[in-house]
Amino acid sequence: MDKRNLAFGRTNFIILAIGMAIVIIGFILMGGSGSSAEEFNADIFSARRIKVAPVVCFFGFVSMIYAVVYRPKEKDSKQLETTEGKEDAK
């Protein structure tokens, strides 16, 4: 398969993997023991679970969106091809 037919390049996949890792870290930060009917656990309202983890997940999702829309700059291969084609025609 030709590399030109792929929708994503190597950089896109790397950014996507980093974004997925950040989201997973955010969900791990949200985790912990919960409250039960017999006992109330005030840790469910900690700053780590309510403020830090959602922000970390948000940045992970934003980086994943950026990985999808990111288009690497094309090298001057197209210009070289057109220049070579013109020289061949002469």
VMD Tcl script that builds the backbone (N, CA, C; Angstrom):
set m [mol new atoms 270]
animate dup $m
set s [atomselect $m all]
$s set {name element resname resid chain x y z} {
  {N N MET 1 A 0.840 -1.178 0.000}
  {CA C MET 1 A 0.000 0.000 0.000}
  {C C MET 1 A 0.884 1.240 0.000}
  {N N ASP 2 A 0.530 2.166 -0.816}
  {CA C ASP 2 A 1.292 3.397 -0.937}
  {C C ASP 2 A 1.008 4.313 0.249}
  {N N LYS 3 A 2.042 4.970 0.748}
  {CA C LYS 3 A 1.873 5.846 1.904}
  {C C LYS 3 A 0.989 7.054 1.586}
  {N N ARG 4 A 0.883 7.420 0.364}
  {CA C ARG 4 A 0.069 8.578 -0.006}
  {C C ARG 4 A -1.419 8.304 0.167}
  {N N ASN 5 A -1.831 7.045 0.209}
  {CA C ASN 5 A -3.236 6.698 0.336}
  {C C ASN 5 A -3.721 6.682 1.781}
  {N N LEU 6 A -2.808 6.771 2.749}
  {CA C LEU 6 A -3.210 6.750 4.144}
  {C C LEU 6 A -3.760 8.108 4.553}
  {N N ALA 7 A -4.785 8.091 5.383}
  {CA C ALA 7 A -5.389 9.344 5.831}
  {C C ALA 7 A -4.518 10.040 6.866}
  {N N PHE 8 A -3.867 9.264 7.729}
  {CA C PHE 8 A -3.032 9.820 8.783}
  {C C PHE 8 A -1.576 9.498 8.522}
  {N N GLY 9 A -0.736 10.408 8.938}
  {CA C GLY 9 A 0.693 10.162 8.873}
  {C C GLY 9 A 1.194 9.669 10.222}
  {N N ARG 10 A 2.480 9.484 10.303}
  {CA C ARG 10 A 3.082 8.981 11.533}
  {C C ARG 10 A 2.879 9.980 12.675}
  {N N THR 11 A 3.012 11.263 12.382}
  {CA C THR 11 A 2.838 12.294 13.406}
  {C C THR 11 A 1.421 12.274 13.958}
  {N N ASN 12 A 0.437 12.072 13.110}
  {CA C ASN 12 A -0.949 12.005 13.566}
  {C C ASN 12 A -1.157 10.863 14.548}
  {N N PHE 13 A -0.593 9.715 14.235}
  {CA C PHE 13 A -0.754 8.560 15.120}
  {C C PHE 13 A -0.047 8.778 16.451}
  {N N ILE 14 A 1.094 9.432 16.440}
  {CA C ILE 14 A 1.815 9.704 17.682}
  {C C ILE 14 A 1.016 10.664 18.554}
  {N N ILE 15 A 0.490 11.730 17.966}
  {CA C ILE 15 A -0.315 12.685 18.727}
  {C C ILE 15 A -1.582 12.017 19.248}
  {N N LEU 16 A -2.186 11.161 18.445}
  {CA C LEU 16 A -3.387 10.441 18.860}
  {C C LEU 16 A -3.100 9.519 20.037}
  {N N ALA 17 A -1.986 8.811 19.993}
  {CA C ALA 17 A -1.625 7.910 21.090}
  {C C ALA 17 A -1.344 8.691 22.372}
  {N N ILE 18 A -0.684 9.831 22.250}
  {CA C ILE 18 A -0.420 10.664 23.428}
  {C C ILE 18 A -1.739 11.164 24.019}
  {N N GLY 19 A -2.659 11.581 23.160}
  {CA C GLY 19 A -3.968 12.032 23.634}
  {C C GLY 19 A -4.732 10.931 24.337}
  {N N MET 20 A -4.682 9.717 23.799}
  {CA C MET 20 A -5.353 8.597 24.447}
  {C C MET 20 A -4.743 8.297 25.803}
  {N N ALA 21 A -3.414 8.391 25.907}
  {CA C ALA 21 A -2.743 8.152 27.184}
  {C C ALA 21 A -3.147 9.211 28.210}
  {N N ILE 22 A -3.275 10.460 27.773}
  {CA C ILE 22 A -3.689 11.532 28.678}
  {C C ILE 22 A -5.115 11.303 29.168}
  {N N VAL 23 A -6.006 10.868 28.286}
  {CA C VAL 23 A -7.380 10.581 28.692}
  {C C VAL 23 A -7.417 9.434 29.692}
  {N N ILE 24 A -6.641 8.402 29.456}
  {CA C ILE 24 A -6.599 7.270 30.381}
  {C C ILE 24 A -6.079 7.706 31.745}
  {N N ILE 25 A -5.058 8.558 31.756}
  {CA C ILE 25 A -4.544 9.082 33.026}
  {C C ILE 25 A -5.629 9.883 33.744}
  {N N GLY 26 A -6.402 10.667 33.004}
  {CA C GLY 26 A -7.494 11.426 33.602}
  {C C GLY 26 A -8.549 10.530 34.231}
  {N N PHE 27 A -8.892 9.444 33.551}
  {CA C PHE 27 A -9.873 8.521 34.121}
  {C C PHE 27 A -9.318 7.791 35.337}
  {N N ILE 28 A -8.040 7.496 35.337}
  {CA C ILE 28 A -7.426 6.874 36.510}
  {C C ILE 28 A -7.461 7.836 37.696}
  {N N LEU 29 A -7.217 9.131 37.419}
  {CA C LEU 29 A -7.291 10.128 38.491}
  {C C LEU 29 A -8.708 10.254 39.058}
  {N N MET 30 A -9.721 10.002 38.239}
  {CA C MET 30 A -11.107 10.071 38.716}
  {C C MET 30 A -11.482 8.875 39.568}
  {N N GLY 31 A -10.766 7.801 39.445}
  {CA C GLY 31 A -11.125 6.571 40.128}
  {C C GLY 31 A -10.881 6.622 41.623}
  {N N GLY 32 A -11.446 5.671 42.300}
  {CA C GLY 32 A -11.278 5.539 43.741}
  {C C GLY 32 A -12.503 4.891 44.340}
  {N N SER 33 A -12.463 4.746 45.636}
  {CA C SER 33 A -13.602 4.115 46.297}
  {C C SER 33 A -14.746 5.111 46.403}
  {N N GLY 34 A -15.941 4.621 46.354}
  {CA C GLY 34 A -17.123 5.465 46.433}
  {C C GLY 34 A -17.809 5.338 47.778}
  {N N SER 35 A -18.931 5.978 47.882}
  {CA C SER 35 A -19.719 5.894 49.103}
  {C C SER 35 A -20.695 4.729 48.994}
  {N N SER 36 A -21.065 4.203 50.142}
  {CA C SER 36 A -22.056 3.138 50.175}
  {C C SER 36 A -23.250 3.619 50.995}
  {N N ALA 37 A -24.276 2.803 51.069}
  {CA C ALA 37 A -25.467 3.179 51.829}
  {C C ALA 37 A -25.176 3.259 53.320}
  {N N GLU 38 A -24.225 2.475 53.783}
  {CA C GLU 38 A -23.908 2.452 55.203}
  {C C GLU 38 A -22.902 3.523 55.609}
  {N N GLU 39 A -22.044 3.913 54.688}
  {CA C GLU 39 A -20.944 4.815 55.050}
  {C C GLU 39 A -20.752 5.867 53.962}
  {N N PHE 40 A -20.595 7.121 54.396}
  {CA C PHE 40 A -20.341 8.218 53.465}
  {C C PHE 40 A -18.839 8.435 53.372}
  {N N ASN 41 A -18.334 8.515 52.156}
  {CA C ASN 41 A -16.912 8.756 51.921}
  {C C ASN 41 A -16.765 10.146 51.329}
  {N N ALA 42 A -16.196 11.067 52.088}
  {CA C ALA 42 A -16.052 12.452 51.627}
  {C C ALA 42 A -14.987 12.584 50.541}
  {N N ASP 43 A -14.203 11.545 50.297}
  {CA C ASP 43 A -13.153 11.596 49.282}
  {C C ASP 43 A -13.712 11.706 47.869}
  {N N ILE 44 A -14.986 11.395 47.685}
  {CA C ILE 44 A -15.562 11.510 46.341}
  {C C ILE 44 A -15.651 12.963 45.900}
  {N N PHE 45 A -15.536 13.899 46.813}
  {CA C PHE 45 A -15.573 15.316 46.482}
  {C C PHE 45 A -14.200 15.967 46.543}
  {N N SER 46 A -13.144 15.196 46.416}
  {CA C SER 46 A -11.787 15.750 46.480}
  {C C SER 46 A -11.496 16.565 45.222}
  {N N ALA 47 A -10.548 17.476 45.334}
  {CA C ALA 47 A -10.186 18.341 44.199}
  {C C ALA 47 A -9.599 17.526 43.052}
  {N N ARG 48 A -8.921 16.443 43.382}
  {CA C ARG 48 A -8.339 15.601 42.329}
  {C C ARG 48 A -9.424 14.990 41.457}
  {N N ARG 49 A -10.505 14.548 42.061}
  {CA C ARG 49 A -11.571 13.889 41.311}
  {C C ARG 49 A -12.502 14.864 40.607}
  {N N ILE 50 A -12.703 16.037 41.174}
  {CA C ILE 50 A -13.697 16.951 40.627}
  {C C ILE 50 A -13.089 18.007 39.723}
  {N N LYS 51 A -11.859 18.416 39.981}
  {CA C LYS 51 A -11.264 19.507 39.207}
  {C C LYS 51 A -10.115 19.050 38.317}
  {N N VAL 52 A -9.177 18.326 38.877}
  {CA C VAL 52 A -7.957 17.984 38.139}
  {C C VAL 52 A -8.231 16.951 37.045}
  {N N ALA 53 A -8.885 15.867 37.388}
  {CA C ALA 53 A -9.101 14.775 36.437}
  {C C ALA 53 A -9.928 15.195 35.217}
  {N N PRO 54 A -11.031 15.942 35.385}
  {CA C PRO 54 A -11.764 16.365 34.187}
  {C C PRO 54 A -10.952 17.294 33.276}
  {N N VAL 55 A -10.113 18.148 33.867}
  {CA C VAL 55 A -9.277 19.033 33.048}
  {C C VAL 55 A -8.249 18.216 32.279}
  {N N VAL 56 A -7.674 17.212 32.932}
  {CA C VAL 56 A -6.703 16.342 32.258}
  {C C VAL 56 A -7.385 15.605 31.102}
  {N N CYS 57 A -8.576 15.085 31.329}
  {CA C CYS 57 A -9.320 14.402 30.259}
  {C C CYS 57 A -9.650 15.360 29.126}
  {N N PHE 58 A -10.034 16.583 29.467}
  {CA C PHE 58 A -10.356 17.581 28.445}
  {C C PHE 58 A -9.150 17.835 27.544}
  {N N PHE 59 A -7.972 18.024 28.143}
  {CA C PHE 59 A -6.768 18.242 27.335}
  {C C PHE 59 A -6.442 17.025 26.484}
  {N N GLY 60 A -6.713 15.836 26.990}
  {CA C GLY 60 A -6.501 14.630 26.203}
  {C C GLY 60 A -7.420 14.566 24.998}
  {N N PHE 61 A -8.700 14.906 25.204}
  {CA C PHE 61 A -9.644 14.903 24.088}
  {C C PHE 61 A -9.310 15.989 23.062}
  {N N VAL 62 A -8.884 17.151 23.542}
  {CA C VAL 62 A -8.498 18.224 22.619}
  {C C VAL 62 A -7.291 17.802 21.783}
  {N N SER 63 A -6.322 17.136 22.409}
  {CA C SER 63 A -5.157 16.696 21.643}
  {C C SER 63 A -5.525 15.602 20.644}
  {N N MET 64 A -6.516 14.779 20.974}
  {CA C MET 64 A -6.965 13.773 20.013}
  {C C MET 64 A -7.667 14.423 18.824}
  {N N ILE 65 A -8.446 15.455 19.077}
  {CA C ILE 65 A -9.089 16.179 17.977}
  {C C ILE 65 A -8.028 16.849 17.113}
  {N N TYR 66 A -7.025 17.426 17.761}
  {CA C TYR 66 A -5.938 18.051 17.007}
  {C C TYR 66 A -5.209 17.020 16.144}
  {N N ALA 67 A -5.050 15.799 16.649}
  {CA C ALA 67 A -4.386 14.752 15.876}
  {C C ALA 67 A -5.177 14.403 14.625}
  {N N VAL 68 A -6.491 14.499 14.704}
  {CA C VAL 68 A -7.323 14.172 13.546}
  {C C VAL 68 A -7.241 15.271 12.491}
  {N N VAL 69 A -7.236 16.532 12.907}
  {CA C VAL 69 A -7.249 17.617 11.937}
  {C C VAL 69 A -5.854 18.076 11.525}
  {N N TYR 70 A -4.818 17.611 12.201}
  {CA C TYR 70 A -3.449 18.030 11.892}
  {C C TYR 70 A -3.033 17.492 10.529}
  {N N ARG 71 A -2.525 18.376 9.714}
  {CA C ARG 71 A -2.021 17.975 8.405}
  {C C ARG 71 A -0.568 18.421 8.322}
  {N N PRO 72 A 0.354 17.476 8.238}
  {CA C PRO 72 A 1.765 17.876 8.163}
  {C C PRO 72 A 2.053 18.638 6.885}
  {N N LYS 73 A 2.996 19.535 6.984}
  {CA C LYS 73 A 3.374 20.312 5.812}
  {C C LYS 73 A 4.004 19.388 4.785}
  {N N GLU 74 A 3.523 19.505 3.574}
  {CA C GLU 74 A 4.071 18.667 2.507}
  {C C GLU 74 A 5.412 19.241 2.079}
  {N N LYS 75 A 6.329 18.356 1.857}
  {CA C LYS 75 A 7.636 18.804 1.375}
  {C C LYS 75 A 7.508 19.271 -0.060}
  {N N ASP 76 A 8.523 19.816 -0.577}
  {CA C ASP 76 A 8.480 20.377 -1.924}
  {C C ASP 76 A 8.483 19.294 -3.000}
  {N N SER 77 A 7.965 18.122 -2.687}
  {CA C SER 77 A 7.964 17.035 -3.664}
  {C C SER 77 A 7.037 17.356 -4.835}
  {N N LYS 78 A 5.923 18.029 -4.547}
  {CA C LYS 78 A 5.017 18.382 -5.643}
  {C C LYS 78 A 5.664 19.393 -6.566}
  {N N GLN 79 A 6.386 20.347 -5.994}
  {CA C GLN 79 A 7.062 21.336 -6.820}
  {C C GLN 79 A 8.165 20.677 -7.634}
  {N N LEU 80 A 8.858 19.725 -7.035}
  {CA C LEU 80 A 9.910 19.022 -7.770}
  {C C LEU 80 A 9.315 18.220 -8.925}
  {N N GLU 81 A 8.172 17.573 -8.674}
  {CA C GLU 81 A 7.538 16.783 -9.726}
  {C C GLU 81 A 7.099 17.662 -10.888}
  {N N THR 82 A 6.516 18.815 -10.591}
  {CA C THR 82 A 6.068 19.694 -11.670}
  {C C THR 82 A 7.252 20.294 -12.411}
  {N N THR 83 A 8.323 20.609 -11.682}
  {CA C THR 83 A 9.512 21.157 -12.324}
  {C C THR 83 A 10.164 20.113 -13.222}
  {N N GLU 84 A 10.255 18.882 -12.736}
  {CA C GLU 84 A 10.850 17.816 -13.546}
  {C C GLU 84 A 10.005 17.534 -14.774}
  {N N GLY 85 A 8.693 17.613 -14.632}
  {CA C GLY 85 A 7.802 17.364 -15.759}
  {C C GLY 85 A 7.975 18.423 -16.832}
  {N N LYS 86 A 8.185 19.668 -16.430}
  {CA C LYS 86 A 8.372 20.753 -17.385}
  {C C LYS 86 A 9.712 20.593 -18.099}
  {N N GLU 87 A 10.741 20.154 -17.370}
  {CA C GLU 87 A 12.056 19.988 -17.984}
  {C C GLU 87 A 12.035 18.838 -18.978}
  {N N ASP 88 A 11.285 17.783 -18.655}
  {CA C ASP 88 A 11.185 16.649 -19.571}
  {C C ASP 88 A 10.457 17.043 -20.845}
  {N N ALA 89 A 9.511 17.948 -20.755}
  {CA C ALA 89 A 8.738 18.347 -21.904}
  {C C ALA 89 A 9.562 19.183 -22.882}
  {N N LYS 90 A 10.601 19.845 -22.382}
  {CA C LYS 90 A 11.434 20.691 -23.257}
  {C C LYS 90 A 12.305 19.897 -24.116}
}
mol reanalyze $m
mol bondsrecalc $m
mol representation Tube
mol addrep $m
